[in-house]
Amino acid sequence: NITRSSTSSTNRPLVVSGGSSGTGTEEAVMEDQDLYVRNNLTISGSNSPTLRMGTSGVFVADLFLEGNLNIGNGAVYDSNGNTTRFVGSSNSFLTFGGSTTVPFSNVEVNKDFDSRFVSIQQTGPTIAMDILGSLFLEKGYFDNNNRNVEVRGNVTNRTQFGDDHSTGWIRLSGTSG
């Protein structure tokens, strides 16, 4: 599990990007790479904690998530043009706190099994996700429950969106992608 939380008076974003640490012969370099979370990712706290996926104009880090995603009230997930990929053999539950729609750049559902799913929990804003780019539904399914999803780019659907009990919608609103 990864939890990003901030309670200090200064918000210092966690940035997924390459860089170096140390000096001289002790310097270590971390290459730019995607972030792979094999369990749950939580971004929460009272001081707008931020997870920034790469450095704008330099490197964009994709997020591969096998577990749940929880973005608390006031927390920021800066997708920075990436693809947020829900993968693995477990179901994933998305929980969004507060009343603000959460923006994503691109979203992909590609679970190991058709019976696995990604489900938006019935909390947070009615329009839960604003996908600024494209939505790729490859394997497993996406259950929006009673929440709505806006997609500004393309939708590739090789599986299922919603289920028999879902009352939310998907709206293709254009202007990106």
C-alpha positions in Angstrom: 0.0 0.0 0.0 1.1 3.6 -0.7 -0.5 6.4 1.3 0.4 10.1 0.5 -0.8 12.4 3.3 0.2 15.9 4.3 -0.6 17.8 7.5 2.2 20.4 7.4 1.5 24.0 6.5 3.5 23.6 3.2 2.3 21.3 0.5 5.2 19.5 -1.1 4.0 17.3 -4.0 5.3 13.8 -4.4 6.6 13.6 -8.0 7.1 10.4 -9.8 10.1 11.2 -12.0 13.8 10.3 -12.4 16.5 12.1 -10.4 19.5 11.7 -8.3 20.4 11.4 -4.6 23.7 11.8 -2.8 27.0 13.3 -4.1 30.2 12.1 -5.6 30.8 8.4 -5.6 27.7 7.9 -3.4 25.3 9.5 -6.0 22.4 7.2 -7.1 20.4 7.9 -10.1 16.8 6.8 -10.5 15.6 6.6 -14.1 12.3 7.9 -15.2 9.8 5.0 -14.8 6.1 4.3 -14.3 4.6 3.7 -10.8 3.4 0.2 -10.2 1.3 -0.3 -7.0 0.5 -3.9 -6.3 -2.1 -3.1 -3.6 -3.9 0.2 -2.6 -3.1 3.8 -3.2 -4.5 6.5 -0.9 -3.9 10.3 -1.3 -5.4 12.1 1.7 -4.7 14.8 4.2 -5.8 18.3 5.3 -3.2 20.2 3.3 -4.0 19.2 -0.4 -1.4 16.4 -0.7 -0.5 15.9 -4.3 0.8 12.9 -6.3 2.2 14.2 -9.6 2.8 11.6 -12.3 6.0 12.9 -13.8 7.4 16.3 -14.7 5.4 18.3 -17.2 7.0 18.5 -20.6 9.9 16.2 -19.5 8.5 12.7 -18.5 5.0 11.3 -17.9 4.7 8.3 -15.6 1.8 5.9 -16.0 0.2 4.5 -12.9 -0.4 0.7 -12.8 -2.7 -0.1 -9.9 -3.8 -3.6 -8.8 -5.8 -2.5 -5.8 -8.1 0.4 -4.6 -7.7 4.1 -5.3 -8.8 6.5 -2.6 -8.5 10.3 -3.3 -9.6 12.2 -0.2 -11.3 15.5 0.1 -8.8 18.2 -1.0 -6.2 15.7 -2.2 -4.8 16.0 -5.8 -3.9 13.3 -8.3 -2.1 15.1 -11.1 -2.1 12.6 -13.9 0.0 14.9 -16.1 -1.1 13.4 -19.4 -0.5 9.8 -18.3 -2.6 6.6 -18.5 -4.0 5.3 -15.2 -4.2 1.6 -15.6 -6.3 -0.7 -13.4 -4.7 -4.2 -13.7 -4.2 -7.4 -11.8 -6.4 -10.2 -10.5 -8.2 -8.3 -7.8 -11.2 -6.0 -8.0 -10.5 -2.2 -7.6 -12.7 0.2 -5.7 -12.4 3.9 -6.5 -13.4 6.3 -3.6 -13.4 10.1 -4.2 -13.9 12.4 -1.3 -15.3 15.9 -1.4 -17.5 17.4 -4.0 -15.0 18.1 -6.8 -14.8 15.9 -9.9 -11.5 14.0 -10.2 -9.7 14.6 -13.5 -7.8 11.8 -15.2 -5.8 12.0 -18.4 -6.5 8.5 -19.8 -7.9 5.5 -18.1 -7.5 1.8 -18.9 -9.3 -1.2 -17.3 -7.3 -4.4 -18.2 -7.8 -6.9 -15.4 -6.4 -10.5 -15.5 -9.9 -12.0 -15.6 -13.2 -10.9 -17.3 -15.0 -11.4 -13.9 -12.9 -8.7 -12.2 -14.0 -5.1 -12.1 -13.2 -1.5 -11.3 -16.1 0.1 -9.3 -16.7 3.7 -8.4 -18.0 3.8 -4.8 -21.2 5.8 -4.1 -19.5 8.7 -2.4 -18.1 12.0 -3.6 -19.4 14.0 -6.6 -22.1 12.7 -8.9 -19.8 13.3 -11.9 -17.0 11.3 -10.3 -14.5 11.2 -13.1 -13.6 13.6 -15.9 -11.4 11.7 -18.3 -9.6 14.4 -20.4 -8.3 11.8 -22.9 -9.5 8.3 -23.7 -11.1 5.4 -21.8 -9.9 1.9 -22.7 -12.1 -1.0 -21.4 -10.0 -4.0 -22.4 -10.7 -6.9 -19.9 -12.7 -7.0 -16.7 -15.5 -4.4 -16.4 -16.1 -0.9 -15.2 -19.0 -0.4 -12.8 -19.9 3.3 -12.3 -22.8 2.5 -9.8 -24.8 5.7 -9.6 -21.9 8.0 -10.5 -21.3 9.6 -13.9 -18.2 9.6 -16.1 -17.3 12.2 -18.7 -14.9 11.3 -21.5 -13.4 14.0 -23.7 -11.5 11.6 -26.0 -12.3 8.2 -27.4 -13.8 5.1 -25.8 -12.6 1.7 -26.7 -15.0 -0.9 -25.2 -14.0 -4.6 -25.5 -15.8 -5.5 -22.3 -18.6 -4.0 -20.2 -19.5 -0.5 -18.8 -21.9 -0.6 -15.8 -24.0 -3.5 -14.7 -27.7 -4.3 -14.2 -27.9 -2.0 -11.1 -25.9 1.0 -12.4 -27.9 4.2 -12.8 -25.0 6.5 -13.7 -24.0 7.4 -17.2 -21.0 7.9 -19.5 -21.0 11.1 -21.5 -18.8 11.7 -24.5 -18.2 15.4 -24.4 -15.3 15.9 -26.8 -12.6 18.7 -27.0 -9.6 16.4 -26.3 -8.1 12.9 -26.8 
